[in-house]
Amino acid sequence: MPDLGILGWIIVGLIAGAVAGAFVPGRQRYGCLGTMLIGILGGILGGFLWVNVLNQAPASGWLGAIIVATIGAALVILVLRGVGGRS
């Protein structure tokens, strides 16, 4: 993942969490802070899976970070829903 700095990760987290929330079916009520944290966790998870499981080069630039973080955030939402029993 690119070196975005803390402000960059907050922005990517908000965007990725919001986009993932729109793509995952069902209603998500995490709020702005929760959406941002889901996006940041999604970036970490997505980046790990992208590099270590799929054996790809790290995503580059803002767009790459947002795409990988969105996929990871969707996975985080699905896990949270499964663990928390949210529908």
N, CA, C and O atoms as a GROMACS GRO file, in nm:
protein
  348
    1MET      N    1   0.084  -0.117   0.000
    1MET     CA    2   0.000   0.000   0.000
    1MET      C    3   0.090   0.124   0.000
    1MET      O    4   0.199   0.123   0.057
    2PRO      N    5   0.043   0.228  -0.063
    2PRO     CA    6   0.126   0.348  -0.069
    2PRO      C    7   0.137   0.415   0.068
    2PRO      O    8   0.053   0.395   0.155
    3ASP      N    9   0.241   0.494   0.085
    3ASP     CA   10   0.261   0.566   0.210
    3ASP      C   11   0.179   0.695   0.204
    3ASP      O   12   0.223   0.795   0.148
    4LEU      N   13   0.059   0.691   0.262
    4LEU     CA   14  -0.034   0.803   0.253
    4LEU      C   15  -0.028   0.895   0.374
    4LEU      O   16  -0.079   1.007   0.368
    5GLY      N   17   0.031   0.851   0.482
    5GLY     CA   18   0.030   0.930   0.604
    5GLY      C   19  -0.103   0.911   0.676
    5GLY      O   20  -0.196   0.849   0.622
    6ILE      N   21  -0.112   0.963   0.795
    6ILE     CA   22  -0.232   0.941   0.876
    6ILE      C   23  -0.354   1.008   0.815
    6ILE      O   24  -0.462   0.948   0.814
    7LEU      N   25  -0.340   1.129   0.764
    7LEU     CA   26  -0.454   1.197   0.702
    7LEU      C   27  -0.500   1.124   0.576
    7LEU      O   28  -0.620   1.116   0.549
    8GLY      N   29  -0.406   1.073   0.500
    8GLY     CA   30  -0.441   0.996   0.381
    8GLY      C   31  -0.518   0.870   0.414
    8GLY      O   32  -0.613   0.836   0.346
    9TRP      N   33  -0.476   0.801   0.521
    9TRP     CA   34  -0.546   0.678   0.562
    9TRP      C   35  -0.686   0.710   0.613
    9TRP      O   36  -0.778   0.630   0.594
   10ILE      N   37  -0.702   0.824   0.678
   10ILE     CA   38  -0.836   0.864   0.724
   10ILE      C   39  -0.926   0.889   0.604
   10ILE      O   40  -1.041   0.845   0.603
   11ILE      N   41  -0.875   0.958   0.504
   11ILE     CA   42  -0.954   0.987   0.384
   11ILE      C   43  -0.986   0.858   0.309
   11ILE      O   44  -1.101   0.836   0.271
   12VAL      N   45  -0.885   0.773   0.287
   12VAL     CA   46  -0.908   0.646   0.219
   12VAL      C   47  -1.005   0.560   0.300
   12VAL      O   48  -1.092   0.495   0.242
   13GLY      N   49  -0.991   0.560   0.432
   13GLY     CA   50  -1.080   0.483   0.518
   13GLY      C   51  -1.225   0.528   0.505
   13GLY      O   52  -1.315   0.444   0.495
   14LEU      N   53  -1.248   0.659   0.505
   14LEU     CA   54  -1.385   0.710   0.489
   14LEU      C   55  -1.444   0.671   0.354
   14LEU      O   56  -1.558   0.625   0.346
   15ILE      N   57  -1.366   0.690   0.250
   15ILE     CA   58  -1.415   0.657   0.115
   15ILE      C   59  -1.439   0.507   0.102
   15ILE      O   60  -1.546   0.465   0.057
   16ALA      N   61  -1.342   0.426   0.142
   16ALA     CA   62  -1.354   0.281   0.127
   16ALA      C   63  -1.467   0.226   0.212
   16ALA      O   64  -1.542   0.140   0.167
   17GLY      N   65  -1.480   0.273   0.335
   17GLY     CA   66  -1.588   0.226   0.422
   17GLY      C   67  -1.724   0.262   0.367
   17GLY      O   68  -1.817   0.180   0.372
   18ALA      N   69  -1.738   0.383   0.315
   18ALA     CA   70  -1.867   0.426   0.258
   18ALA      C   71  -1.901   0.347   0.132
   18ALA      O   72  -2.015   0.305   0.115
   19VAL      N   73  -1.804   0.328   0.045
   19VAL     CA   74  -1.829   0.253  -0.079
   19VAL      C   75  -1.861   0.107  -0.048
   19VAL      O   76  -1.953   0.050  -0.106
   20ALA      N   77  -1.786   0.047   0.044
   20ALA     CA   78  -1.812  -0.092   0.082
   20ALA      C   79  -1.950  -0.105   0.144
   20ALA      O   80  -2.021  -0.202   0.118
   21GLY      N   81  -1.988  -0.008   0.227
   21GLY     CA   82  -2.121  -0.010   0.288
   21GLY      C   83  -2.231  -0.002   0.185
   21GLY      O   84  -2.339  -0.057   0.204
   22ALA      N   85  -2.205   0.068   0.074
   22ALA     CA   86  -2.304   0.078  -0.032
   22ALA      C   87  -2.316  -0.052  -0.112
   22ALA      O   88  -2.423  -0.084  -0.163
   23PHE      N   89  -2.206  -0.126  -0.123
   23PHE     CA   90  -2.207  -0.249  -0.203
   23PHE      C   91  -2.253  -0.372  -0.125
   23PHE      O   92  -2.310  -0.464  -0.183
   24VAL      N   93  -2.228  -0.374   0.005
   24VAL     CA   94  -2.270  -0.489   0.086
   24VAL      C   95  -2.419  -0.475   0.115
   24VAL      O   96  -2.462  -0.372   0.167
   25PRO      N   97  -2.500  -0.576   0.082
   25PRO     CA   98  -2.644  -0.566   0.104
   25PRO      C   99  -2.678  -0.551   0.252
   25PRO      O  100  -2.606  -0.599   0.339
   26GLY      N  101  -2.788  -0.484   0.278
   26GLY     CA  102  -2.832  -0.462   0.415
   26GLY      C  103  -2.795  -0.324   0.462
   26GLY      O  104  -2.718  -0.253   0.396
   27ARG      N  105  -2.851  -0.287   0.573
   27ARG     CA  106  -2.829  -0.152   0.627
   27ARG      C  107  -2.713  -0.154   0.726
   27ARG      O  108  -2.708  -0.237   0.816
   28GLN      N  109  -2.619  -0.062   0.707
   28GLN     CA  110  -2.507  -0.048   0.798
   28GLN      C  111  -2.526   0.080   0.878
   28GLN      O  112  -2.550   0.186   0.821
   29ARG      N  113  -2.517   0.070   1.010
   29ARG     CA  114  -2.529   0.187   1.097
   29ARG      C  115  -2.404   0.197   1.183
   29ARG      O  116  -2.407   0.168   1.302
   30TYR      N  117  -2.297   0.237   1.122
   30TYR     CA  118  -2.171   0.246   1.194
   30TYR      C  119  -2.132   0.390   1.224
   30TYR      O  120  -2.045   0.414   1.307
   31GLY      N  121  -2.194   0.486   1.160
   31GLY     CA  122  -2.158   0.626   1.180
   31GLY      C  123  -2.030   0.661   1.106
   31GLY      O  124  -1.967   0.575   1.044
   32CYS      N  125  -1.993   0.786   1.114
   32CYS     CA  126  -1.876   0.834   1.041
   32CYS      C  127  -1.746   0.772   1.094
   32CYS      O  128  -1.661   0.728   1.017
   33LEU      N  129  -1.732   0.770   1.226
   33LEU     CA  130  -1.610   0.713   1.285
   33LEU      C  131  -1.601   0.563   1.260
   33LEU      O  132  -1.494   0.512   1.228
   34GLY      N  133  -1.712   0.493   1.276
   34GLY     CA  134  -1.713   0.348   1.249
   34GLY      C  135  -1.683   0.317   1.104
   34GLY      O  136  -1.610   0.223   1.074
   35THR      N  137  -1.741   0.396   1.013
   35THR     CA  138  -1.715   0.376   0.871
   35THR      C  139  -1.568   0.398   0.839
   35THR      O  140  -1.509   0.322   0.762
   36MET      N  141  -1.509   0.500   0.899
   36MET     CA  142  -1.368   0.527   0.878
   36MET      C  143  -1.281   0.413   0.931
   36MET      O  144  -1.188   0.369   0.864
   37LEU      N  145  -1.313   0.365   1.052
   37LEU     CA  146  -1.235   0.255   1.109
   37LEU      C  147  -1.249   0.127   1.027
   37LEU      O  148  -1.152   0.054   1.008
   38ILE      N  149  -1.370   0.100   0.978
   38ILE     CA  150  -1.390  -0.016   0.892
   38ILE      C  151  -1.308  -0.002   0.764
   38ILE      O  152  -1.248  -0.099   0.718
   39GLY      N  153  -1.304   0.117   0.708
   39GLY     CA  154  -1.224   0.140   0.588
   39GLY      C  155  -1.075   0.124   0.612
   39GLY      O  156  -1.004   0.067   0.530
   40ILE      N  157  -1.028   0.173   0.726
   40ILE     CA  158  -0.885   0.159   0.759
   40ILE      C  159  -0.851   0.013   0.784
   40ILE      O  160  -0.750  -0.037   0.735
   41LEU      N  161  -0.935  -0.057   0.861
   41LEU     CA  162  -0.914  -0.201   0.881
   41LEU      C  163  -0.921  -0.275   0.748
   41LEU      O  164  -0.845  -0.369   0.724
   42GLY      N  165  -1.013  -0.233   0.663
   42GLY     CA  166  -1.024  -0.293   0.530
   42GLY      C  167  -0.899  -0.272   0.447
   42GLY      O  168  -0.858  -0.360   0.372
   43GLY      N  169  -0.837  -0.154   0.462
   43GLY     CA  170  -0.711  -0.129   0.391
   43GLY      C  171  -0.600  -0.220   0.438
   43GLY      O  172  -0.521  -0.270   0.359
   44ILE      N  173  -0.594  -0.240   0.569
   44ILE     CA  174  -0.492  -0.329   0.625
   44ILE      C  175  -0.517  -0.473   0.580
   44ILE      O  176  -0.426  -0.541   0.532
   45LEU      N  177  -0.642  -0.519   0.596
   45LEU     CA  178  -0.676  -0.656   0.556
   45LEU      C  179  -0.662  -0.675   0.406
   45LEU      O  180  -0.602  -0.772   0.361
   46GLY      N  181  -0.717  -0.582   0.329
   46GLY     CA  182  -0.709  -0.592   0.183
   46GLY      C  183  -0.566  -0.590   0.133
   46GLY      O  184  -0.530  -0.667   0.043
   47GLY      N  185  -0.483  -0.502   0.191
   47GLY     CA  186  -0.343  -0.496   0.151
   47GLY      C  187  -0.268  -0.624   0.184
   47GLY      O  188  -0.188  -0.672   0.104
   48PHE      N  189  -0.296  -0.680   0.302
   48PHE     CA  190  -0.232  -0.805   0.341
   48PHE      C  191  -0.272  -0.918   0.245
   48PHE      O  192  -0.186  -0.991   0.196
   49LEU      N  193  -0.402  -0.930   0.219
   49LEU     CA  194  -0.449  -1.037   0.130
   49LEU      C  195  -0.396  -1.017  -0.012
   49LEU      O  196  -0.357  -1.113  -0.078
   50TRP      N  197  -0.396  -0.892  -0.059
   50TRP     CA  198  -0.351  -0.861  -0.194
   50TRP      C  199  -0.205  -0.903  -0.215
   50TRP      O  200  -0.172  -0.963  -0.317
   51VAL      N  201  -0.120  -0.870  -0.119
   51VAL     CA  202   0.023  -0.897  -0.134
   51VAL      C  203   0.058  -1.041  -0.098
   51VAL      O  204   0.131  -1.107  -0.172
   52ASN      N  205   0.007  -1.091   0.016
   52ASN     CA  206   0.052  -1.220   0.067
   52ASN      C  207  -0.027  -1.340   0.017
   52ASN      O  208   0.029  -1.448   0.002
   53VAL      N  209  -0.155  -1.322  -0.010
   53VAL     CA  210  -0.235  -1.436  -0.056
   53VAL      C  211  -0.241  -1.440  -0.208
   53VAL      O  212  -0.224  -1.546  -0.268
   54LEU      N  213  -0.264  -1.325  -0.269
   54LEU     CA  214  -0.275  -1.321  -0.415
   54LEU      C  215  -0.142  -1.299  -0.485
   54LEU      O  216  -0.134  -1.302  -0.608
   55ASN      N  217  -0.036  -1.276  -0.407
   55ASN     CA  218   0.100  -1.257  -0.460
   55ASN      C  219   0.108  -1.147  -0.565
   55ASN      O  220   0.171  -1.164  -0.669
   56GLN      N  221   0.044  -1.034  -0.536
   56GLN     CA  222   0.046  -0.920  -0.626
   56GLN      C  223   0.141  -0.813  -0.571
   56GLN      O  224   0.172  -0.812  -0.452
   57ALA      N  225   0.184  -0.725  -0.658
   57ALA     CA  226   0.264  -0.612  -0.613
   57ALA      C  227   0.174  -0.520  -0.531
   57ALA      O  228   0.054  -0.512  -0.558
   58PRO      N  229   0.229  -0.450  -0.434
   58PRO     CA  230   0.147  -0.359  -0.354
   58PRO      C  231   0.074  -0.257  -0.443
   58PRO      O  232   0.128  -0.211  -0.543
   59ALA      N  233  -0.048  -0.225  -0.404
   59ALA     CA  234  -0.127  -0.128  -0.479
   59ALA      C  235  -0.055   0.006  -0.477
   59ALA      O  236   0.008   0.043  -0.377
   60SER      N  237  -0.064   0.078  -0.586
   60SER     CA  238   0.006   0.206  -0.593
   60SER      C  239  -0.094   0.320  -0.612
   60SER      O  240  -0.194   0.306  -0.682
   61GLY      N  241  -0.066   0.430  -0.550
   61GLY     CA  242  -0.146   0.550  -0.564
   61GLY      C  243  -0.276   0.546  -0.485
   61GLY      O  244  -0.310   0.446  -0.422
   62TRP      N  245  -0.346   0.657  -0.491
   62TRP     CA  246  -0.472   0.673  -0.418
   62TRP      C  247  -0.579   0.576  -0.469
   62TRP      O  248  -0.649   0.514  -0.389
   63LEU      N  249  -0.591   0.564  -0.600
   63LEU     CA  250  -0.695   0.478  -0.656
   63LEU      C  251  -0.672   0.333  -0.618
   63LEU      O  252  -0.766   0.263  -0.580
   64GLY      N  253  -0.549   0.287  -0.626
   64GLY     CA  254  -0.518   0.150  -0.586
   64GLY      C  255  -0.548   0.126  -0.439
   64GLY      O  256  -0.602   0.022  -0.402
   65ALA      N  257  -0.513   0.224  -0.355
   65ALA     CA  258  -0.540   0.212  -0.212
   65ALA      C  259  -0.689   0.206  -0.185
   65ALA      O  260  -0.734   0.127  -0.101
   66ILE      N  261  -0.767   0.288  -0.254
   66ILE     CA  262  -0.912   0.290  -0.233
   66ILE      C  263  -0.975   0.159  -0.278
   66ILE      O  264  -1.064   0.106  -0.210
   67ILE      N  265  -0.933   0.106  -0.391
   67ILE     CA  266  -0.990  -0.019  -0.442
   67ILE      C  267  -0.960  -0.135  -0.347
   67ILE      O  268  -1.050  -0.210  -0.310
   68VAL      N  269  -0.834  -0.149  -0.308
   68VAL     CA  270  -0.796  -0.259  -0.219
   68VAL      C  271  -0.863  -0.242  -0.082
   68VAL      O  272  -0.910  -0.340  -0.024
   69ALA      N  273  -0.868  -0.119  -0.031
   69ALA     CA  274  -0.931  -0.094   0.099
   69ALA      C  275  -1.081  -0.119   0.093
   69ALA      O  276  -1.140  -0.165   0.191
   70THR      N  277  -1.145  -0.088  -0.019
   70THR     CA  278  -1.289  -0.112  -0.033
   70THR      C  279  -1.320  -0.260  -0.030
   70THR      O  280  -1.415  -0.303   0.035
   71ILE      N  281  -1.242  -0.339  -0.099
   71ILE     CA  282  -1.262  -0.484  -0.097
   71ILE      C  283  -1.239  -0.538   0.044
   71ILE      O  284  -1.318  -0.620   0.093
   72GLY      N  285  -1.133  -0.492   0.109
   72GLY     CA  286  -1.108  -0.534   0.247
   72GLY      C  287  -1.217  -0.488   0.342
   72GLY      O  288  -1.256  -0.562   0.432
   73ALA      N  289  -1.269  -0.366   0.323
   73ALA     CA  290  -1.375  -0.314   0.409
   73ALA      C  291  -1.504  -0.394   0.392
   73ALA      O  292  -1.576  -0.416   0.489
   74ALA      N  293  -1.533  -0.437   0.270
   74ALA     CA  294  -1.651  -0.522   0.248
   74ALA      C  295  -1.636  -0.652   0.326
   74ALA      O  296  -1.732  -0.701   0.385
   75LEU      N  297  -1.516  -0.709   0.327
   75LEU     CA  298  -1.492  -0.830   0.405
   75LEU      C  299  -1.507  -0.804   0.555
   75LEU      O  300  -1.563  -0.886   0.627
   76VAL      N  301  -1.459  -0.689   0.601
   76VAL     CA  302  -1.472  -0.654   0.743
   76VAL      C  303  -1.619  -0.640   0.780
   76VAL      O  304  -1.660  -0.687   0.886
   77ILE      N  305  -1.699  -0.576   0.695
   77ILE     CA  306  -1.843  -0.561   0.722
   77ILE      C  307  -1.910  -0.697   0.730
   77ILE      O  308  -1.992  -0.720   0.819
   78LEU      N  309  -1.876  -0.786   0.639
   78LEU     CA  310  -1.936  -0.920   0.641
   78LEU      C  311  -1.896  -0.996   0.767
   78LEU      O  312  -1.978  -1.066   0.825
   79VAL      N  313  -1.771  -0.982   0.810
   79VAL     CA  314  -1.728  -1.048   0.934
   79VAL      C  315  -1.799  -0.988   1.055
   79VAL      O  316  -1.846  -1.061   1.142
   80LEU      N  317  -1.808  -0.855   1.060
   80LEU     CA  318  -1.879  -0.790   1.171
   80LEU      C  319  -2.025  -0.832   1.176
   80LEU      O  320  -2.081  -0.854   1.284
   81ARG      N  321  -2.085  -0.843   1.061
   81ARG     CA  322  -2.224  -0.886   1.054
   81ARG      C  323  -2.238  -1.030   1.103
   81ARG      O  324  -2.334  -1.062   1.174
   82GLY      N  325  -2.144  -1.117   1.067
   82GLY     CA  326  -2.151  -1.256   1.109
   82GLY      C  327  -2.124  -1.272   1.258
   82GLY      O  328  -2.189  -1.354   1.324
   83VAL      N  329  -2.029  -1.196   1.311
   83VAL     CA  330  -1.996  -1.205   1.452
   83VAL      C  331  -2.102  -1.137   1.538
   83VAL      O  332  -2.141  -1.190   1.643
   84GLY      N  333  -2.150  -1.022   1.495
   84GLY     CA  334  -2.243  -0.946   1.574
   84GLY      C  335  -2.388  -0.982   1.551
   84GLY      O  336  -2.476  -0.933   1.622
   85GLY      N  337  -2.415  -1.066   1.453
   85GLY     CA  338  -2.554  -1.105   1.423
   85GLY      C  339  -2.633  -0.994   1.359
   85GLY      O  340  -2.756  -0.994   1.366
   86ARG      N  341  -2.565  -0.898   1.297
   86ARG     CA  342  -2.634  -0.787   1.232
   86ARG      C  343  -2.689  -0.832   1.097
   86ARG      O  344  -2.625  -0.908   1.025
   87SER      N  345  -2.809  -0.785   1.065
   87SER     CA  346  -2.866  -0.820   0.935
   87SER      C  347  -2.891  -0.699   0.851
   87SER      O  348  -2.939  -0.711   0.738
   0.00000   0.00000   0.00000
